[in-house]
Amino acid sequence: MDNLHQQIEHVARTFYDAQEEVPDWEREPEFLKEEFRQYARDAIALLGQHRAQVLEAA
């Protein structure tokens, strides 16, 4: 598993686990996991954009 994929999976699980009273990640259907992976991709992309803006401003 490459580093970006690991990051996406970690962030997706973190978002998922932040919900109250959810079943184990491994028991969820793939379509739901993919929804959280997309949230993670979006968050990682936004963070990258923010970092780029900060570097440009420095």
LINHUFEN-V916206 format. One record per backbone hydrogen bond with DSSP energy under -1.0 kcal/mol. CO is the residue of the C=O (numbers start at 1). NH is the residue of the N-H. Records with the same first field share a line. If there is no record, write none. Layout:
CO=NH + NH
This chain:
2=6
3=7
4=8
5=9
6=10
7=11
8=12
9=13
10=14
11=15
12=16
13=17
14=18
16=19
24=27
25=28
29=33
30=34
31=35
32=36
33=37
34=38
35=39
36=40
37=41
38=42
39=43
40=44
41=45
42=46
43=47
44=48
45=49
46=50
47=51
48=52
49=53
50=54
51=55
52=56
53=57
54=58
